[in-house]
Each structure stands twice: as C-alpha cells, then as structure tokens.
Amino acid sequence: VQLQASGGGLVQAGGSLRLSCAASGGTFSNNAMGWFRQAPGKEREFVAAVSRSGGSTDYADSVKGRFTISRDNAKNTMYLQMNSLKPEDTAVYYCAAGYQLRVGAISRSGVQYQHWGQGTQVTVSS
C-alpha cells in the first residue's frame, strides 16, 4: 500500500484544516488507518486511528473533541478534520496503514502499521 498525505499548511490558532491520505495498491479496506505527528525535537506521537470499516475510532487526549478521523473505502482515502487548532498542534503529520484481521481492530502503536506516507506539514501560528 502506498500512501500520499496532503492538506497541510499554515493556519492561525483557532482555525481548521482537513488532511487527506490517498492509498494506492493493496486492499485499502483490509487496513486499519492512523495519523501520527512529529514536532521538531520531539518523538513521533499517535494522533488518531480508525478501524477497517470506519466503525471504531480512537484519539489522543490532546486532540479529542477537536479532531475527527474518517475514511471512505470506496475512494481509498482517509481524512483528518482538525478544528480549533493550537500552536502545539504544529508538526509533520503522517498517515499510516496497518493490516488488521479483525474488522474493528485499531491500534495506537506505530509498530502495528506497515505502511507510511511521506508526511504533510501543519503549522499553527499564535
């Protein structure tokens, strides 16, 4: 599975962005999907994940209530709607895909994801 993330940019605090992750190759619907981010000088961290069917989601506490993850299996695409953005959300955002046998399974661990996109920069100014 090849992944292409897009939609990043510069936005003021309080603003919104929508990230997309387009997948090609493989069977998209066999994979749980996730978003991770890495700020300068910090380790990569989990942001959000969605199950194969889209029926289960999980969020980091820092983004819960502000970010919404979703997927469209017909379009082989995953999304991350980011609202009420804060300067601390500034990071490179990576999408990832990981094969899961169970339809409802999701994971916060990066090691569960075999395929990664190239990342898209999100910068939130104060």
N, C-alpha and C positions, 0 to 999 in steps of 0.2 A: 504494500500500500504506500503510495506516495502522497504526501500532504503538502498543501500550499496554503499558508496563512496570509490573510490580508485584512485591511481595515484599520490598521493603526494610524496614529497621527498625533498632532498637538492639540490639546483642548484645555480650556480653563477649568479650574476647580468648580465642581457642580455640574459640569457638562456631561455629555453622553457620547459613547462610541459603540459601534457594533463590529465585532470581529467575525470573520468568516474563515472556515477551514475547508477547503475543497479537497476531496480524496479522489485518487485515480488508481486503477489496478486493484487486484484483490476483490473481496466482497465486503463492502463498507458495513453492511448490517451485521456482520459477524464480529464486529469490533466494538468494545466499549470505547468511548472517546473522552479525552480530558484536555483541560487547559492548565498550563503551568506558567510561571513567570519568574524572571530573574532580574533583579535590580543590580546596579553596579556595586561590586564589592560584597554582594550577598549570595547565598546559596539559592539554587532553584527551589521554588515552593509551589505546592499544589494550590490551584485556584478553584476549579470546578470539574465535575465529571458527570457523564450521562451514560446510561446503560444502552445496550444494543437497540432496544425498542424505543428508547426515549422515555420509558415509563418511570425510571428511577434516576434521581439526580442527587448530587452531593456538593456542598460548598464549604470552602474555608470560612472560618468565623469572620475573618476580616472583610469578606465580600458579601456575606449572607444578607439578603434584603436589598442589595444594590445591583448585583449581577444576576443574570438569568442565562443558563445554558440550555441549548436546544439542538435538535438535529432534524434533518429532512432526509430520510433514507432514499427517497425517490430521486433526490438531487445529489446524493453522496456528499452532503455538506453539513457541517456543524457550525453553530453560531454561539457567540457570547455577547449578549447585550449588557453593556456596562453603563449604569446610571449613577448620578451623584458622585462623580469621580473625585478623588482626593489626590493631592500631590504624592502621597505614599503609594499610590497605585502605579506610579511611573516605573516601567520595566519593559524588558523584551518579553512578549507573550508567545508561548509555543503551544501548538496543538499536538496531540499525540493520540495514537490508536493502539489498542491492545486487544488481541483475540481473547474472547471470553466464551466458554462453553455454555454457561447459563445466561439466558436472555436478560435477566435482571441484575446481573453482577456488575459492580463498578469498583474502582479502586482509587485511593489517594496516593498510592506508591508509584513512583516513576518507573520502577523496575518491572511493573506489570504492563508497561507499554513498549511495544517493539518498534513502533514507527513514529518518527518525529518530523514535524515541519521545520522550516528554516527560521521561524520567528518573525514577529512584527513589532515594531517599537511603538509604545504608548507613552506619551509624555503629558503630564498634567501640571499646568502652571498654577501657582497660587495667586 
